[in-house]
């Protein structure tokens, strides 16, 4: 199929498809007229690439996980290890985000809990002093 049909079927822009081709993730045969001709399985490969990118995989990670040839098949053990590693990375990121959220909520509570009649500037200095002392205590 030509790039226009592949773009329609995959939902990707032709420029994105050309980028993936230039990156070595997909391949096309050049016709005598210069047009690219893509095999049918390219639609599935593009779906896998898109899904993997949305899951946080880099193009290099994706390149290592895509099957090289139909005879070679999927690198099962490497694929499984990569997926498990990615889950671990996501869990670590969730933990960092939860810590960041808790810290921000604490700052918000500190700002909102300013003593009656305290000017905003003095409250900001109070909050910053609390943050500095908390960091020194870590």
SEGU-658271 format. One record per residue: residue in three letters; x, y, z of N, C-alpha, C in turn; residue number from 1. Coordinates in Angstrom, 1 decimal, decimal comma, m for minus. Atoms other than C-alpha are relative to their C-alpha. Example, Ala and Ser with C-alpha at 12.3 -4.5 7.8 and 13.67 -1.06 7.14 Angstrom:
+-----+--------+--------+--------+--------+--------+--------+--------+--------+--------+-----+
|   r |    n.X |    n.Y |    n.Z |   ca.X |   ca.Y |   ca.Z |    c.X |    c.Y |    c.Z |   k |
+-----+--------+--------+--------+--------+--------+--------+--------+--------+--------+-----+
| ALA |    0,9 |   m1,2 |    0,0 |   12,3 |   m4,5 |    7,8 |    0,9 |    1,2 |    0,0 |   1 |
| SER |   m0,9 |   m1,1 |    0,0 |   13,7 |   m1,1 |    7,1 |   m0,8 |    1,1 |    0,8 |   2 |
+-----+--------+--------+--------+--------+--------+--------+--------+--------+--------+-----+
//
This chain:
+-----+--------+--------+--------+--------+--------+--------+--------+--------+--------+-----+
|   r |    n.X |    n.Y |    n.Z |   ca.X |   ca.Y |   ca.Z |    c.X |    c.Y |    c.Z |   k |
+-----+--------+--------+--------+--------+--------+--------+--------+--------+--------+-----+
| UNK |    0,9 |   m1,2 |    0,0 |    0,0 |    0,0 |    0,0 |    0,9 |    1,2 |    0,0 |   1 |
| UNK |   m0,7 |   m1,3 |    0,1 |    1,1 |    3,6 |   m0,6 |   m0,2 |    0,7 |    1,4 |   2 |
| UNK |    0,0 |   m0,7 |   m1,2 |    1,8 |    6,0 |    2,2 |   m1,3 |    0,7 |    0,4 |   3 |
| UNK |    1,3 |   m0,6 |   m0,3 |   m1,6 |    7,8 |    1,9 |   m1,0 |   m1,0 |    0,6 |   4 |
| UNK |    0,9 |    1,0 |   m0,6 |   m3,5 |    4,6 |    2,5 |    0,5 |   m0,5 |    1,4 |   5 |
| UNK |   m0,5 |    0,4 |   m1,3 |   m1,2 |    3,6 |    5,3 |   m0,3 |    1,0 |    1,1 |   6 |
| UNK |    0,3 |   m1,1 |   m0,9 |   m1,7 |    7,0 |    6,9 |   m1,5 |   m0,1 |    0,5 |   7 |
| UNK |    1,5 |    0,1 |   m0,3 |   m5,5 |    6,6 |    6,7 |   m0,2 |   m1,2 |    0,9 |   8 |
| UNK |    0,2 |    1,3 |   m0,8 |   m5,4 |    3,0 |    8,1 |    0,6 |    0,1 |    1,4 |   9 |
| UNK |   m0,7 |    0,0 |   m1,3 |   m3,0 |    3,7 |   10,9 |   m0,4 |    1,2 |    0,8 |  10 |
| UNK |    0,4 |   m1,2 |   m0,7 |   m4,3 |    7,2 |   11,8 |    1,2 |    0,9 |    0,3 |  11 |
| UNK |   m1,2 |   m0,8 |   m0,2 |   m0,8 |    8,6 |   11,6 |    0,3 |    0,9 |   m1,2 |  12 |
| UNK |   m0,4 |   m0,9 |    1,1 |    0,5 |   11,5 |    9,5 |    1,0 |   m0,6 |   m0,9 |  13 |
| UNK |   m1,1 |    0,5 |    0,8 |    2,6 |   10,6 |    6,5 |    1,4 |    0,4 |    0,5 |  14 |
| UNK |   m1,3 |   m0,4 |   m0,5 |    5,4 |   12,6 |    8,0 |    0,5 |   m0,9 |    1,2 |  15 |
| UNK |   m0,3 |    0,9 |   m1,1 |    5,3 |   10,4 |   11,1 |    0,4 |   m1,4 |   m0,5 |  16 |
| UNK |   m0,4 |    1,3 |    0,7 |    5,4 |    7,3 |    8,9 |    1,4 |    0,1 |   m0,6 |  17 |
| UNK |   m1,3 |   m0,1 |    0,6 |    8,4 |    8,6 |    7,0 |    1,1 |    0,1 |    1,1 |  18 |
| UNK |   m1,0 |   m0,1 |   m1,2 |   10,1 |    9,4 |   10,4 |    0,3 |   m1,4 |    0,5 |  19 |
| UNK |   m0,3 |    1,4 |   m0,5 |    9,6 |    5,8 |   11,6 |    0,8 |   m0,8 |   m1,0 |  20 |
| UNK |   m0,7 |    0,7 |    1,0 |   10,9 |    4,6 |    8,3 |    1,5 |    0,4 |    0,1 |  21 |
| UNK |   m1,4 |   m0,5 |   m0,1 |   14,0 |    6,8 |    8,6 |    0,7 |   m0,5 |    1,2 |  22 |
| UNK |   m0,5 |    0,5 |   m1,3 |   14,4 |    5,6 |   12,2 |    0,3 |   m1,5 |   m0,1 |  23 |
| UNK |   m0,2 |    1,4 |    0,1 |   14,5 |    2,0 |   10,9 |   m1,0 |   m0,9 |    0,7 |  24 |
| UNK |    1,1 |    0,8 |   m0,7 |   11,3 |    0,9 |   12,7 |   m0,9 |   m0,7 |   m1,0 |  25 |
| UNK |    0,7 |    0,6 |    1,1 |    9,5 |    0,1 |    9,4 |    0,8 |    0,2 |   m1,3 |  26 |
| UNK |   m0,7 |   m0,1 |    1,2 |   10,6 |   m0,4 |    5,9 |   m1,1 |    0,0 |   m1,2 |  27 |
| UNK |    0,9 |   m0,1 |    1,2 |    9,1 |    0,3 |    2,4 |    0,9 |   m0,4 |   m1,2 |  28 |
| UNK |   m0,7 |    0,2 |    1,3 |   10,0 |   m0,8 |   m1,1 |   m0,2 |    1,2 |   m0,9 |  29 |
| UNK |    0,1 |   m1,2 |    0,9 |   10,7 |    2,1 |   m3,5 |   m0,4 |   m0,6 |   m1,4 |  30 |
| UNK |    0,5 |    0,3 |    1,4 |    8,8 |    1,8 |   m6,8 |    0,9 |    0,8 |   m1,0 |  31 |
| UNK |   m0,7 |   m0,7 |    1,1 |   10,3 |    2,9 |  m10,1 |   m0,3 |    1,4 |   m0,1 |  32 |
| UNK |    0,4 |   m1,4 |    0,0 |    8,3 |    6,1 |   m9,8 |    0,4 |    0,7 |    1,2 |  33 |
| UNK |   m0,4 |   m0,6 |   m1,2 |    9,8 |    6,8 |   m6,4 |   m0,9 |   m0,1 |    1,2 |  34 |
| UNK |    0,9 |    0,2 |   m1,1 |    6,7 |    6,0 |   m4,4 |    0,4 |   m1,1 |    0,9 |  35 |
| UNK |   m0,2 |    1,0 |   m0,9 |    6,9 |    4,0 |   m1,3 |   m1,1 |   m1,0 |    0,0 |  36 |
| UNK |    1,0 |    1,0 |   m0,1 |    5,1 |    0,7 |   m1,1 |    0,3 |   m0,8 |    1,3 |  37 |
| UNK |   m0,2 |    0,6 |   m1,3 |    4,5 |   m0,7 |    2,4 |   m0,8 |   m1,3 |    0,0 |  38 |
| UNK |    0,7 |    1,3 |   m0,1 |    3,6 |   m4,3 |    3,2 |   m1,2 |    0,1 |    1,0 |  39 |
| UNK |    1,2 |    0,0 |   m0,8 |    0,3 |   m5,1 |    4,9 |    0,3 |    0,0 |    1,5 |  40 |
| UNK |   m0,3 |    0,1 |   m1,5 |    1,9 |   m5,9 |    8,3 |    0,5 |    1,3 |    0,6 |  41 |
| UNK |   m0,5 |   m1,3 |   m0,5 |    3,1 |   m2,3 |    8,6 |   m1,1 |    0,7 |    0,8 |  42 |
| UNK |    1,1 |   m0,5 |   m0,8 |   m0,3 |   m1,3 |    9,9 |    0,1 |   m0,5 |    1,4 |  43 |
| UNK |   m0,1 |    0,5 |   m1,3 |    0,1 |   m3,6 |   12,8 |    1,2 |    0,5 |    0,7 |  44 |
| UNK |   m1,3 |   m0,5 |   m0,6 |    3,7 |   m2,6 |   13,4 |   m0,1 |    1,5 |    0,5 |  45 |
| UNK |    0,2 |   m1,4 |   m0,4 |    2,7 |    1,1 |   13,5 |   m0,9 |    0,1 |    1,2 |  46 |
| UNK |    0,8 |    0,1 |   m1,2 |    0,0 |    0,2 |   16,0 |    0,8 |   m0,3 |    1,3 |  47 |
| UNK |   m0,9 |    0,4 |   m1,1 |    2,6 |   m1,5 |   18,2 |    0,9 |    1,2 |    0,4 |  48 |
| UNK |   m0,9 |   m1,2 |   m0,3 |    5,0 |    1,5 |   17,9 |   m0,8 |    1,1 |    0,8 |  49 |
| UNK |    0,8 |   m1,1 |   m0,6 |    2,2 |    4,0 |   18,8 |   m0,3 |   m0,4 |    1,5 |  50 |
| UNK |    0,4 |    0,5 |   m1,3 |    1,1 |    1,9 |   21,8 |    1,2 |    0,0 |    0,9 |  51 |
| UNK |   m1,2 |    0,0 |   m0,8 |    4,7 |    1,4 |   23,0 |    0,4 |    1,4 |    0,4 |  52 |
| UNK |   m0,3 |   m1,4 |   m0,3 |    5,4 |    5,1 |   22,8 |   m0,9 |    0,6 |    1,0 |  53 |
| UNK |    0,9 |   m0,5 |   m1,0 |    2,3 |    5,9 |   24,7 |    0,3 |   m0,6 |    1,4 |  54 |
| UNK |   m0,3 |    0,6 |   m1,3 |    3,5 |    3,5 |   27,4 |    1,4 |    0,4 |    0,5 |  55 |
| UNK |   m1,3 |   m0,6 |   m0,5 |    6,8 |    5,4 |   27,7 |    1,2 |   m0,7 |   m0,6 |  56 |
| UNK |   m1,2 |    0,6 |    0,6 |    9,1 |    3,3 |   25,5 |    0,6 |    1,0 |   m0,9 |  57 |
| UNK |   m0,7 |   m0,8 |    1,0 |   11,8 |    5,1 |   23,6 |    0,0 |   m0,7 |   m1,3 |  58 |
| UNK |    0,0 |    0,6 |    1,3 |   12,2 |    4,5 |   19,9 |    1,1 |   m1,1 |    0,0 |  59 |
| UNK |   m1,1 |    1,0 |    0,0 |   15,5 |    2,7 |   20,6 |   m0,5 |   m1,3 |    0,7 |  60 |
| UNK |    0,5 |    1,1 |   m0,7 |   13,7 |    0,4 |   23,1 |   m1,0 |   m0,8 |   m0,9 |  61 |
| UNK |    0,9 |    0,6 |    1,0 |   11,0 |   m0,2 |   20,5 |    0,7 |   m0,8 |   m1,1 |  62 |
| UNK |   m0,7 |    0,6 |    1,1 |   13,5 |   m1,0 |   17,8 |    0,6 |   m1,3 |    0,5 |  63 |
| UNK |   m0,5 |    1,3 |   m0,5 |   15,1 |   m3,7 |   20,0 |   m1,0 |   m1,1 |    0,2 |  64 |
| UNK |    1,0 |    1,0 |   m0,3 |   11,8 |   m5,3 |   20,7 |   m0,8 |   m0,5 |   m1,3 |  65 |
| UNK |    0,7 |    0,4 |    1,2 |   10,3 |   m5,4 |   17,2 |    0,7 |   m1,2 |   m0,7 |  66 |
| UNK |   m0,6 |    1,1 |    0,6 |   10,9 |   m8,7 |   15,4 |    0,7 |    0,4 |   m1,3 |  67 |
| UNK |   m0,8 |   m0,4 |    1,1 |   13,6 |   m8,5 |   12,8 |   m0,5 |   m0,6 |   m1,3 |  68 |
| UNK |    0,5 |    0,7 |    1,2 |   12,2 |  m11,1 |   10,4 |   m1,2 |   m0,9 |    0,5 |  69 |
| UNK |    1,1 |    0,9 |   m0,4 |    9,1 |  m13,3 |   10,4 |    0,5 |   m1,3 |    0,6 |  70 |
| UNK |   m0,5 |    1,2 |   m0,5 |   11,2 |  m16,3 |   10,9 |    0,6 |    0,1 |    1,5 |  71 |
| UNK |   m0,6 |   m0,2 |   m1,3 |   13,0 |  m14,8 |   13,9 |   m1,1 |    0,2 |    1,1 |  72 |
| UNK |    1,1 |   m0,2 |   m1,0 |    9,7 |  m13,8 |   15,7 |    0,3 |    1,0 |    1,0 |  73 |
| UNK |   m0,1 |   m1,0 |   m1,1 |    9,3 |  m11,7 |   18,8 |    1,1 |   m0,5 |    1,0 |  74 |
| UNK |   m1,0 |    0,4 |   m1,0 |   12,2 |  m11,7 |   21,3 |   m0,7 |   m0,1 |    1,3 |  75 |
| UNK |    0,9 |    0,3 |   m1,1 |   10,0 |  m13,2 |   24,0 |    0,6 |    0,5 |    1,4 |  76 |
| UNK |   m0,6 |   m0,3 |   m1,3 |   12,3 |  m13,0 |   27,0 |    0,4 |    1,5 |    0,2 |  77 |
| UNK |   m0,3 |   m1,4 |    0,0 |   13,6 |   m9,5 |   26,1 |   m1,2 |    0,9 |    0,1 |  78 |
| UNK |    1,2 |   m0,7 |    0,0 |   10,1 |   m8,3 |   25,5 |   m0,6 |    0,0 |    1,4 |  79 |
| UNK |    0,5 |    0,1 |   m1,3 |    8,9 |   m9,6 |   28,8 |    0,8 |    0,8 |    1,1 |  80 |
| UNK |   m0,8 |   m0,7 |   m0,9 |   11,8 |   m8,2 |   30,7 |   m0,1 |    1,5 |   m0,1 |  81 |
| UNK |    0,1 |   m1,4 |    0,2 |   11,4 |   m4,8 |   29,1 |   m1,4 |    0,5 |    0,5 |  82 |
| UNK |    1,3 |   m0,4 |   m0,5 |    7,7 |   m4,7 |   29,9 |    0,0 |    0,1 |    1,6 |  83 |
| UNK |   m0,1 |    0,0 |   m1,4 |    8,4 |   m5,6 |   33,5 |    0,8 |    1,2 |    0,6 |  84 |
| UNK |   m0,8 |   m1,1 |   m0,3 |   11,1 |   m3,0 |   33,7 |   m0,8 |    1,3 |   m0,1 |  85 |
| UNK |    0,8 |   m1,2 |    0,2 |    8,7 |   m0,4 |   32,3 |   m1,0 |    0,2 |    1,1 |  86 |
| UNK |    1,0 |    0,0 |   m1,1 |    6,1 |   m1,3 |   35,0 |    0,7 |    0,6 |    1,2 |  87 |
| UNK |   m0,8 |   m0,5 |   m1,1 |    8,8 |   m0,7 |   37,6 |    0,3 |    1,4 |   m0,1 |  88 |
| UNK |   m0,3 |   m1,5 |    0,2 |    9,7 |    2,7 |   36,2 |   m1,3 |    0,8 |    0,2 |  89 |
| UNK |    1,3 |   m0,7 |   m0,3 |    6,0 |    3,7 |   36,2 |   m0,3 |    0,0 |    1,4 |  90 |
| UNK |    0,3 |    0,0 |   m1,5 |    5,6 |    2,6 |   39,8 |    0,9 |    1,0 |    0,7 |  91 |
| UNK |   m0,9 |   m1,0 |   m0,6 |    8,7 |    4,6 |   40,8 |   m0,4 |    1,4 |   m0,3 |  92 |
| UNK |    0,5 |   m1,3 |    0,4 |    7,3 |    7,6 |   38,9 |   m1,2 |    0,3 |    0,8 |  93 |
| UNK |    1,2 |   m0,2 |   m0,7 |    4,0 |    7,2 |   40,6 |    0,3 |    0,4 |    1,5 |  94 |
| UNK |   m0,4 |   m0,3 |   m1,4 |    5,7 |    7,2 |   44,0 |    0,6 |    1,4 |    0,1 |  95 |
| UNK |   m0,6 |   m1,4 |    0,0 |    7,7 |   10,4 |   43,1 |   m1,1 |    1,0 |   m0,1 |  96 |
| UNK |    1,1 |   m0,9 |    0,2 |    4,5 |   12,0 |   41,9 |   m0,8 |    0,2 |    1,3 |  97 |
| UNK |    0,7 |    0,0 |   m1,2 |    2,7 |   11,1 |   45,1 |    0,7 |    0,8 |    1,1 |  98 |
| UNK |   m0,8 |   m0,8 |   m1,0 |    5,5 |   12,6 |   47,2 |   m0,1 |    1,5 |   m0,4 |  99 |
| UNK |    0,1 |   m1,4 |    0,5 |    5,5 |   15,8 |   45,0 |   m1,4 |    0,6 |    0,4 | 100 |
| UNK |    1,4 |   m0,4 |   m0,3 |    1,7 |   16,0 |   45,4 |   m0,2 |    0,3 |    1,5 | 101 |
| UNK |    0,1 |   m0,2 |   m1,4 |    1,9 |   15,6 |   49,2 |    0,8 |    1,3 |    0,4 | 102 |
| UNK |   m0,8 |   m1,2 |   m0,4 |    4,6 |   18,3 |   49,4 |   m0,8 |    1,3 |   m0,5 | 103 |
| UNK |    0,8 |   m1,2 |    0,5 |    2,5 |   20,7 |   47,2 |   m1,2 |    0,3 |    0,9 | 104 |
| UNK |    1,2 |   m0,2 |   m0,8 |   m0,6 |   20,1 |   49,3 |    0,4 |    0,5 |    1,4 | 105 |
| UNK |   m0,5 |   m0,5 |   m1,2 |    1,5 |   20,8 |   52,4 |    0,3 |    1,5 |   m0,1 | 106 |
| UNK |   m0,3 |   m1,4 |    0,3 |    2,6 |   24,1 |   50,9 |   m1,3 |    0,8 |   m0,1 | 107 |
| UNK |    1,3 |   m0,7 |    0,1 |   m1,0 |   25,0 |   50,0 |   m0,6 |    0,2 |    1,4 | 108 |
| UNK |    0,5 |   m0,1 |   m1,3 |   m2,1 |   24,2 |   53,5 |    0,7 |    1,1 |    0,8 | 109 |
| UNK |   m0,8 |   m1,0 |   m0,7 |    0,7 |   26,4 |   54,9 |   m0,4 |    1,4 |   m0,4 | 110 |
| UNK |    0,4 |   m1,3 |    0,5 |   m0,2 |   29,3 |   52,7 |   m1,4 |    0,4 |    0,4 | 111 |
| UNK |    1,4 |   m0,3 |   m0,4 |   m3,9 |   29,0 |   53,4 |   m0,2 |    0,2 |    1,5 | 112 |
| UNK |    0,1 |   m0,1 |   m1,4 |   m3,2 |   28,7 |   57,1 |    0,7 |    1,2 |    0,6 | 113 |
| UNK |   m0,7 |   m1,1 |   m0,5 |   m1,6 |   32,1 |   57,4 |   m0,7 |    0,6 |    1,2 | 114 |
| UNK |    0,6 |   m0,6 |   m1,2 |   m2,2 |   33,8 |   60,8 |   m0,8 |    1,2 |   m0,4 | 115 |
| UNK |    0,9 |   m1,2 |    0,3 |   m5,0 |   36,4 |   60,8 |    0,8 |    1,3 |    0,1 | 116 |
| UNK |   m0,5 |   m1,3 |    0,0 |   m3,9 |   39,8 |   59,8 |    1,5 |    0,0 |   m0,6 | 117 |
| UNK |   m1,4 |    0,0 |    0,5 |   m0,4 |   38,7 |   58,5 |   m0,1 |    0,3 |   m1,5 | 118 |
| UNK |    0,0 |   m0,4 |    1,4 |    0,4 |   40,4 |   55,2 |    0,6 |   m1,2 |   m0,9 | 119 |
| UNK |   m0,4 |    1,1 |    0,9 |    1,0 |   38,1 |   52,1 |    1,5 |   m0,1 |   m0,1 | 120 |
| UNK |   m1,5 |    0,0 |    0,1 |    4,7 |   39,1 |   51,9 |    0,6 |   m0,8 |    1,2 | 121 |
| UNK |   m0,5 |    0,7 |   m1,2 |    5,3 |   38,0 |   55,5 |   m0,4 |   m1,5 |    0,0 | 122 |
| UNK |    0,4 |    1,4 |    0,0 |    3,3 |   34,8 |   55,0 |    0,9 |   m0,7 |   m1,0 | 123 |
| UNK |   m0,9 |    0,7 |    0,9 |    5,4 |   34,0 |   51,9 |    1,4 |   m0,3 |    0,6 | 124 |
| UNK |   m1,3 |    0,2 |   m0,7 |    8,6 |   34,5 |   54,0 |   m0,1 |   m1,1 |    1,0 | 125 |
| UNK |    0,2 |    1,0 |   m1,0 |    7,1 |   32,3 |   56,7 |    0,0 |   m1,4 |   m0,7 | 126 |
| UNK |    0,1 |    1,3 |    0,7 |    6,3 |   29,5 |   54,2 |    1,3 |   m0,4 |   m0,6 | 127 |
| UNK |   m1,3 |    0,3 |    0,6 |    9,7 |   29,7 |   52,5 |    1,0 |   m0,4 |    1,2 | 128 |
| UNK |   m0,8 |    0,3 |   m1,1 |   11,4 |   29,6 |   55,9 |   m0,3 |   m1,5 |    0,5 | 129 |
| UNK |    0,5 |    1,4 |   m0,4 |    9,3 |   26,4 |   56,8 |    0,6 |   m1,0 |   m1,0 | 130 |
| UNK |   m0,5 |    0,9 |    1,0 |   10,4 |   24,9 |   53,5 |    1,5 |   m0,2 |    0,1 | 131 |
| UNK |   m1,5 |    0,2 |   m0,2 |   14,1 |   25,6 |   54,1 |    0,3 |   m0,8 |    1,2 | 132 |
| UNK |   m0,3 |    0,8 |   m1,2 |   14,0 |   24,2 |   57,6 |   m0,4 |   m1,5 |   m0,3 | 133 |
| UNK |    0,4 |    1,4 |    0,3 |   12,2 |   21,1 |   56,3 |    1,1 |   m0,7 |   m0,9 | 134 |
| UNK |   m1,1 |    0,6 |    0,9 |   14,9 |   20,5 |   53,6 |    1,2 |   m0,2 |    0,8 | 135 |
| UNK |   m1,2 |    0,2 |   m0,8 |   17,7 |   20,9 |   56,1 |   m0,2 |   m1,1 |    0,9 | 136 |
| UNK |    0,3 |    1,2 |   m0,9 |   16,0 |   18,3 |   58,3 |    0,0 |   m1,3 |   m0,7 | 137 |
| UNK |    0,0 |    1,3 |    0,7 |   16,0 |   15,7 |   55,5 |    1,3 |   m0,7 |    0,1 | 138 |
+-----+--------+--------+--------+--------+--------+--------+--------+--------+--------+-----+
//
